């Protein structure tokens, strides 16, 4: 059977920040980044380090410096997510000389490659291990960013870019692990796009 026509519209339920409905109007007062982060808590896995970090802010006598860094990263991530599609199929097809079969083969290969890289990144981002593995996280996310950009898979590429930048600039384990979580959501968003196209 032929693959289904591509659908690059955002998919319901695949959003790392469902509580941010309109990030274009999102303001982030510098005086209340902790309050902003608290709005995300109901939508995060309760055992994820980001959720645990935000929960700890409720009893902290004073917010740690990572609060502002995390809030800024979340806002930027939400903005790029909402402004991008899963796969820009027309542009990706042009990159492949209008060879649909070749493009679809490359998309499946990309899924397999990124899945392997993200599994490795996940092992590097175990609590207490992220700081010593920042260089490898940076290298792997850079590889994902480039491979996804070549096929105009914007959400996946931008999520990898944000993780790479967080690791490169040493913004701390909290920010890096959160950007790692967003990359996992982007991978599942991409996987869902390929499933809609009938490729997997």
C-alpha positions as MATLAB code, in Angstrom:
seq = 'XXXXXXXXXXXXXXXXXXXXXXXXXXXXXXXXXXXXXXXXXXXXXXXXXXXXXXXXXXXXXXXXXXXXXXXXXXXXXXXXXXXXXXXXXXXXXXXXXXXXXXXXXXXXXXXXXXXXXXXXXXXXXXXXXXXXXXXXXXXXXXXXXXXXXXXXXXXXXXXXXXXXXXXXXXXXXXXXXXXXXXXXXXXXXXXXXXXXXXXX';
ca = [
       0.000    0.000    0.000;
       1.165    3.540   -0.703;
       2.122    5.725    2.273;
      -0.561    8.119    3.442;
      -0.294   11.789    2.453;
       1.962   13.648    4.905;
       0.412   15.747    7.610;
       2.724   18.326    9.121;
       0.145   19.857   11.455;
       0.892   19.656   15.194;
      -0.337   16.473   16.802;
      -2.619   16.587   19.815;
      -0.966   15.365   22.967;
       2.589   15.644   21.650;
       3.633   18.868   23.277;
       6.313   19.151   25.950;
       4.474   22.102   27.521;
       0.694   21.686   27.156;
       0.068   24.338   29.809;
       1.580   26.984   27.507;
      -1.215   27.488   24.990;
       0.127   30.629   23.318;
       3.868   31.096   23.839;
       3.943   34.062   21.441;
       2.211   36.091   24.156;
       4.127   34.509   26.998;
       5.938   36.929   29.236;
       8.404   35.805   31.826;
       8.746   38.370   34.618;
      12.260   38.106   36.004;
      10.814   38.383   39.510;
       8.689   35.230   39.261;
      10.383   32.468   37.231;
       9.545   29.986   39.992;
       5.831   30.808   39.728;
       6.027   30.348   35.958;
       7.696   26.952   36.361;
       5.081   25.892   38.897;
       2.407   26.118   36.157;
       4.213   23.326   34.313;
       4.169   20.891   37.220;
       0.790   19.190   36.501;
       1.987   18.295   33.001;
       5.383   16.818   33.874;
       6.133   13.197   34.817;
       6.154   13.307   38.610;
       9.417   11.389   38.876;
      11.302   13.443   36.279;
      14.159   15.584   37.644;
      12.475   18.749   36.343;
       9.318   18.034   38.338;
      11.345   17.196   41.418;
      13.344   20.408   41.036;
      10.211   22.553   40.677;
       8.629   20.831   43.678;
      11.720   21.585   45.746;
      11.315   25.301   44.990;
       8.136   25.372   47.042;
      10.079   24.814   50.240;
      13.373   26.486   49.302;
      14.195   29.592   51.368;
      15.518   31.282   48.225;
      15.411   30.131   44.589;
      18.734   28.812   43.220;
      20.282   30.423   40.131;
      19.091   27.532   37.950;
      15.492   28.753   38.268;
      15.921   31.647   35.853;
      18.021   29.544   33.460;
      15.396   26.804   33.397;
      12.502   29.246   32.959;
      14.266   30.936   30.039;
      15.032   27.579   28.399;
      11.432   26.397   28.792;
      10.055   29.573   27.260;
      12.387   29.364   24.258;
      11.631   25.686   23.807;
       7.869   26.334   23.854;
       8.231   29.115   21.308;
      10.188   26.998   18.835;
       7.874   24.009   19.295;
       4.743   25.979   18.448;
       6.332   27.719   15.464;
       7.592   24.539   13.800;
       6.080   21.459   12.177;
       7.073   17.847   12.649;
       8.216   17.400    9.042;
       8.244   20.096    6.368;
       7.470   17.576    3.660;
       7.657   19.864    0.583;
      11.070   21.195    1.584;
      12.332   17.758    2.548;
      11.140   16.356   -0.766;
      12.975   19.118   -2.634;
      16.130   18.178   -0.736;
      15.785   14.672   -2.194;
      15.239   15.749   -5.787;
      11.493   15.041   -5.534;
      12.197   11.335   -5.028;
       9.444   10.349   -2.590;
      10.668    6.786   -2.067;
      14.195    7.978   -1.294;
      12.887   10.611    1.134;
      10.790    8.050    2.986;
      13.765    5.712    3.294;
      15.841    8.545    4.711;
      13.120    9.485    7.216;
      12.970    5.944    8.570;
      16.771    5.839    8.750;
      16.679    9.140   10.639;
      14.226    7.719   13.143;
      16.477    4.742   13.824;
      19.617    6.868   14.086;
      18.045    9.427   16.409;
      16.431    6.752   18.568;
      19.845    5.191   19.182;
      21.482    8.549   19.931;
      18.700    9.626   22.297;
      18.889    6.333   24.191;
      22.600    6.987   24.699;
      21.939   10.589   25.736;
      19.397    9.332   28.273;
      22.026    7.138   29.893;
      24.382   10.124   30.059;
      21.724   12.272   31.720;
      21.140    9.994   34.682;
      20.993   11.998   37.891;
      24.505   12.781   39.056;
      26.075   11.816   35.726;
      25.080   14.678   33.437;
      27.894   17.050   34.393;
      30.677   14.595   33.575;
      29.047   13.659   30.252;
      28.269   17.136   28.917;
      30.730   16.842   26.038;
      29.224   13.593   24.758;
      25.675   14.963   25.159;
      26.741   17.979   23.129;
      28.262   15.802   20.385;
      25.272   13.477   20.070;
      22.699   16.272   20.103;
      24.752   18.072   17.449;
      24.581   14.957   15.263;
      20.795   14.739   15.699;
      20.402   18.444   14.972;
      22.271   18.174   11.683;
      20.643   14.968   10.493;
      17.135   16.235   11.290;
      17.812   19.645    9.714;
      18.923   17.981    6.485;
      15.436   16.490    6.148;
      13.692   19.621    7.467;
      12.342   17.877   10.571;
      12.181   21.153   12.439;
      10.925   20.180   15.884;
      13.445   17.393   16.220;
      16.288   19.553   14.929;
      15.448   22.510   17.176;
      15.022   20.341   20.271;
      18.449   18.838   19.617;
      19.880   22.319   19.077;
      18.577   23.506   22.440;
      20.031   20.486   24.207;
      23.365   21.008   22.451;
      23.457   24.668   23.481;
      22.500   23.869   27.072;
      25.263   21.278   27.310;
      27.814   23.509   25.601;
      27.129   26.536   27.803;
      27.101   24.451   30.989;
      23.725   25.722   32.165;
      23.541   22.985   34.767;
      22.091   19.510   35.039;
      18.526   20.721   35.643;
      18.377   22.636   32.359;
      20.214   19.966   30.366;
      17.980   17.158   31.623;
      14.853   19.180   30.841;
      16.050   19.878   27.305;
      16.769   16.146   27.077;
      13.144   15.449   28.019;
      11.948   17.813   25.291;
      14.141   15.986   22.781;
      12.471   12.701   23.725;
       9.043   14.279   23.134;
      10.284   15.594   19.770;
      11.416   12.093   18.819;
       7.979   10.685   19.633;
       6.358   13.515   17.704;
       8.532   12.571   14.723;
       7.740    8.899   15.157;
       4.018    9.771   15.159;
       4.485   11.747   11.966;
       6.048    8.753   10.228;
       3.245    6.543   11.520;
       0.655    8.934   10.060;
       2.481    8.697    6.739;
       2.310    4.911    6.864;
       6.084    4.514    6.966;
       6.270    2.546   10.226;
];
